[in-house]
Amino acid sequence: MIFYLALSFVFGSAVGSFLNVVIDRITQGGSILHPLRSYCDHCKTPLNVLDLVPVISFVGMGAKCRYCKKPISWQYPIVETSVATLFTLAFWVLSQREILSIGYLGYWFILISVLVVVATVDFKFSLIPTTFVFFASLVALFFTYFTNDSAIFIEHVLAAFAAGLFFLLIVILTRGRGMGQGDIGGFCCSSYSGQKEAWSNCAVCSVFGIWVFNKPFLGKRVN
């Protein structure tokens, strides 16, 4: 078990490194596949293998580019560590529930990867890449359909639909200032697990969203 958990962590860190490339290039309007080699955001020097070891390269180079010595964003180790940790947790939870399989593992790895990209872009730019959200929603919809009977599938779809309506109401009432339309798809995607999970997601995400939104104002003195 320990070996497979360690393997999940290493694999997750490698996926996280790739997701950093995806995040940077989609926000800069570039292509994910071209150029194939990663490069420094500052000096544009192509990076070699030693520069791309997840987390270790960041620490070893002192959070600075090996070539131009300019600082490297903390986004890179945070995303790599987050994905690695979530992949490891997914493997452990599935094994504990005795539903570990290639299908379940692949589903959760895909969902985690997409949601990490969406969350990072949203945190940095207050924008949600809806293409990724719709892709994750479709993956969740088909996975739910093929792994449950009709009654449970309908229940899960209705739960996701209800969660979507709830947040659509927030968007309408706040005129888009409370959250954007992309958030609706994200909540639908995370709510295909069922009614209980849907409302748990709504509660947790609402509290976390309120905290993040108000954090810049918490330190300010009100006159």
C-alpha positions in Angstrom: 0.0 0.0 0.0 2.8 2.4 0.9 4.5 1.8 -2.4 1.3 2.6 -4.3 0.6 5.7 -2.2 4.1 7.0 -2.9 3.7 6.2 -6.6 0.4 8.2 -6.6 2.2 11.1 -5.0 5.1 11.1 -7.5 2.7 10.7 -10.4 0.5 13.5 -9.0 3.5 15.9 -8.7 4.4 15.2 -12.4 0.8 15.9 -13.5 0.9 19.0 -11.3 4.0 20.2 -13.2 2.2 19.7 -16.5 -0.9 21.5 -15.2 1.3 24.5 -14.3 2.2 24.7 -18.0 -1.5 24.4 -18.9 -2.4 27.2 -16.5 0.3 29.6 -17.7 -0.4 29.0 -21.4 -4.2 29.2 -21.4 -4.0 32.5 -19.4 -1.5 33.9 -21.8 -3.4 32.8 -24.9 -0.7 30.4 -26.0 -0.8 26.8 -27.1 -0.5 23.9 -24.6 1.4 21.8 -27.1 3.7 24.4 -28.7 6.4 24.9 -27.9 6.8 21.4 -26.4 9.6 22.4 -24.0 8.9 24.6 -21.0 10.7 27.9 -20.6 11.4 30.6 -18.1 8.6 33.2 -17.9 11.2 36.0 -17.6 14.1 35.2 -19.9 12.3 32.6 -22.1 15.2 30.2 -21.9 14.1 26.6 -22.5 14.4 24.5 -19.4 16.2 21.2 -19.1 15.3 18.1 -17.1 17.0 19.2 -14.0 15.0 22.4 -14.0 11.7 20.5 -14.1 11.8 18.1 -11.2 8.5 18.8 -9.3 9.1 20.8 -6.1 12.7 19.6 -5.8 14.0 21.9 -8.6 12.1 24.9 -7.0 13.8 24.3 -3.7 17.2 23.4 -5.1 17.4 26.6 -7.2 16.3 28.7 -4.3 13.0 29.7 -6.0 15.0 31.5 -8.7 15.6 30.8 -12.4 18.9 29.0 -13.0 19.6 31.3 -15.9 18.3 34.8 -15.3 18.1 34.5 -11.4 14.7 36.1 -11.3 12.2 34.7 -8.8 9.9 31.7 -9.7 6.3 32.0 -8.8 5.2 29.9 -5.7 2.3 28.7 -7.9 4.5 26.0 -9.2 5.3 24.0 -6.0 1.9 24.7 -4.6 0.1 23.2 -7.6 2.5 20.3 -7.8 2.2 19.5 -4.1 -1.6 20.0 -4.1 -2.2 17.6 -7.0 0.3 15.1 -5.6 -1.5 15.1 -2.2 -5.0 14.9 -3.8 -4.0 12.0 -6.0 -2.6 10.2 -3.0 -5.8 10.9 -1.0 -8.0 9.7 -3.9 -6.0 6.4 -4.1 -6.2 5.9 -0.4 -10.0 6.7 -0.1 -10.9 4.4 -3.0 -8.8 1.6 -1.6 -10.4 2.0 1.8 -13.9 1.9 0.3 -12.9 -1.2 -1.7 -13.8 0.4 -5.0 -10.3 0.9 -6.3 -10.1 0.4 -10.1 -8.5 1.9 -13.1 -11.9 3.5 -14.0 -12.5 5.1 -10.6 -8.9 6.2 -10.3 -8.8 7.7 -13.8 -12.1 9.5 -13.2 -10.9 11.1 -9.9 -7.5 12.0 -11.3 -9.1 13.8 -14.3 -11.6 15.6 -12.1 -8.9 16.7 -9.6 -6.7 17.9 -12.4 -9.4 20.0 -14.1 -10.6 21.5 -10.8 -7.0 22.4 -9.7 -6.6 24.3 -13.1 -9.9 26.0 -12.7 -9.3 26.9 -9.0 -5.8 28.3 -9.7 -6.9 30.4 -12.7 -9.9 31.7 -10.7 -7.7 32.5 -7.7 -5.1 34.4 -9.8 -7.4 36.2 -12.3 -10.9 35.9 -10.9 -11.8 34.1 -14.1 -13.1 30.5 -14.7 -12.1 28.7 -17.9 -15.5 27.4 -18.8 -14.2 25.0 -21.4 -12.5 23.0 -18.6 -15.6 23.2 -16.4 -17.9 21.9 -19.1 -15.4 19.1 -19.9 -15.3 18.0 -16.2 -19.1 18.2 -16.1 -19.4 15.9 -19.1 -16.9 13.5 -17.6 -18.8 13.5 -14.3 -22.1 13.0 -16.1 -21.0 10.0 -18.2 -19.1 8.4 -15.2 -22.2 8.7 -13.0 -24.4 7.2 -15.8 -22.1 4.2 -16.3 -21.4 3.4 -12.7 -25.0 3.7 -11.2 -28.4 2.4 -11.9 -31.1 4.6 -13.4 -32.7 5.7 -10.1 -29.4 6.8 -8.5 -28.2 8.5 -11.8 -31.4 10.6 -11.9 -31.0 11.5 -8.2 -27.4 12.7 -8.8 -28.4 14.7 -11.9 -31.2 16.4 -10.0 -28.9 17.2 -7.1 -26.4 18.8 -9.6 -29.2 20.6 -11.3 -30.5 21.9 -7.9 -27.1 23.1 -6.9 -26.7 24.9 -10.2 -30.1 26.6 -9.8 -29.1 27.7 -6.3 -26.0 29.4 -7.5 -27.7 30.8 -10.5 -30.0 32.6 -8.1 -27.0 34.1 -6.3 -25.6 35.3 -9.7 -29.0 36.9 -10.5 -29.5 38.5 -7.1 -25.9 39.9 -6.9 -25.9 40.8 -10.6 -22.7 38.8 -11.1 -20.8 40.4 -8.2 -21.2 37.5 -5.9 -19.9 35.0 -8.4 -19.8 34.4 -12.1 -21.6 32.1 -14.4 -18.6 29.8 -14.6 -19.0 29.0 -10.9 -22.4 27.5 -11.7 -20.9 24.8 -13.9 -18.2 24.1 -11.3 -20.7 23.5 -8.6 -22.8 21.3 -10.9 -19.7 19.2 -11.7 -18.8 18.7 -8.1 -22.4 17.8 -7.2 -22.9 14.7 -9.3 -22.1 12.6 -6.2 -25.6 12.9 -4.8 -28.0 15.2 -2.9 -26.1 15.1 0.5 -22.8 15.8 -1.2 -24.3 18.5 -3.4 -25.5 20.6 -0.4 -22.3 19.9 1.5 -20.4 21.3 -1.4 -22.6 24.4 -1.5 -22.1 25.0 2.2 -18.3 24.5 2.2 -17.7 26.4 -1.0 -19.9 29.3 0.0 -18.1 29.8 3.3 -14.7 29.5 1.7 -15.7 31.9 -1.1 -16.9 34.5 1.4 -13.6 34.2 3.3 -11.5 34.6 0.2 -13.6 37.5 -1.1 -13.4 39.4 2.2 -9.8 38.6 3.1 -8.4 41.7 1.4 -10.7 43.9 3.5 -10.2 42.1 6.9 -7.1 44.1 7.7 -8.5 47.5 6.9 -9.7 49.8 9.6 -13.3 51.0 9.2 -13.6 54.7 10.0 
